[in-house]
Amino acid sequence: MLHEKNLAPETEFDPDSQDEQPVAALQSLIQRLENEVDALHLNSFSQADALALGLLLVDLATQRNLPIAIDIRRNSHILFHVSLPGATPDNDIWVQRKSSTTERYAEASLLVGLKGRLGGGRLEDNGWFDQTRFASHGGAFPIYVNDTGHVATATVSGLPQKADHDLVVEVLTLFRDRNKV
């Protein structure tokens, strides 16, 4: 639930919470996510880059002992996929559904879900939203190439949705910074 407040949010919006939260907190998180998408455009992205990005995700997740599935795809072409210790078959289903959401809307899956909540409900509550194919939960992030557009999707599943999203952003930022020309 949302409630109106003109004050700046004291805490960040929690997409997993069922408690009432300020609209300003939701809007602030949406703005943060939009800024992340805008900032994380790459100069190019090849299959070799997908492997390098995937291995960076594996390295960080292994160091942190995270039980996640990692997936990088270009539409239905899976470029990289691994399930780390502790990940389950359900994580692979979530990966598919989150990836489908990002591929359809060319936005981070968490951003799609948060924008759907601006009206006070959830995107999943709409009859047209097929929850067997799509998930508007955090973890899938669009990979954009400058002057080209959305070329691939990097997805993580196994943590709370905001943590899934933040992990992809952290590693994509590291990847971008290492590969600047």
Helices and strands as residue ranges (DSSP letters): E 2-3, E 21-22, H 23-39, E 41-42, H 47-63, E 69-74, E 77-83, H 89-105, H 109-116, G 123-125, E 140-145, E 149-157, H 161-178
